[in-house]
Amino acid sequence: QGKKAALEFGMAHIKTEYVFLTDADCMLPSEWFVTLYQFCLQSQADMVLAPVKLLPSKFMNKFQQIDFSATQIISAGMALAGKPILANGANLAIRKASFDALQNPLNHFVSSGDDVFMLHAFKAKNFNIKFLKSEKAVVETASAQNLNEFLMQKIRWASKAKAYTDIPTRSTGIIVLLTNLWLLFLVFQLKSFCLLALVFYLLKLIADTILVSRYLNFTKTKISFVYFIQTELLYPIYSLIGLFAFFSTKFTWKNRKYSK
């Protein structure tokens, strides 16, 4: 049951060379299909990762957009460097024959994460994986509308992370987590460490702003620098919440209850 079963059923009946994936609540640009298809033919990729933009929300709007864009810029950067670690099922293309050549590419042992597990399965077989950098291919997806939905989303993402076997993906996640937890640790230490925390915070703020702004500009999303400051202050605490979410075993998503 669920999305993975639907994907498996669909893949068993599809006869086309490529399969394009998105979500029911996404907004697709008018030239999305043509742009994605032409890139597939041009690159002869087995999998194509494509950009996703988070739609505005009344709940923590700017924080969600900055956080999501940070994940997207990491995903795009690593893929363009030939070392993909993340995928988003809201905008994804795969070669049907490559999918059929794999065993359990969706990882049915985990209730979530069909996109990332599929990426890791393709990567393990050294399949050709590309990232499509085109404004004509940007898909828009809904953000969390309230605190409960936001937390359930994080628990869902953390639940699948426990099953990742791809070393670069696990390493990147650990580095990001430890960096933010270390900053939080410094803040509560002696006064001398507070100065170190301030310097580290400013350096991280500058680096994150430069990188994330590139993706925000690419997706035509305008966010004031003030929100970057607020996000950097909240992010260490947010990382701590993510750590607790990693050990959570139950969550609700799309009116379905999961226990993984």
Secondary structure, 3 states (H helix, E strand, C coil): CHHHHHHHHHHHHCCCCEEEECCCCCECCCCHHHHHHHHHHHHCCCEEECCEEECCCCCCHHHHHHHHHHHHHHHHHHHHCCCCCCCCCCCEEEEHHHHHCCCCCCCCCCCCCHHHHHHHHHHHCCCCEEECCCHHHCEEECCCCCHHHHHHHHHHHHHHHCCCCCHHHHHHHHHHHHHHHHHHHHHCCCHHHHHHHHHHHHHHHHHHHHHHHHHHHHCCCCCCHHHHHHHHHHHHHHHHHHHHHHCCCCEEECCEEECC
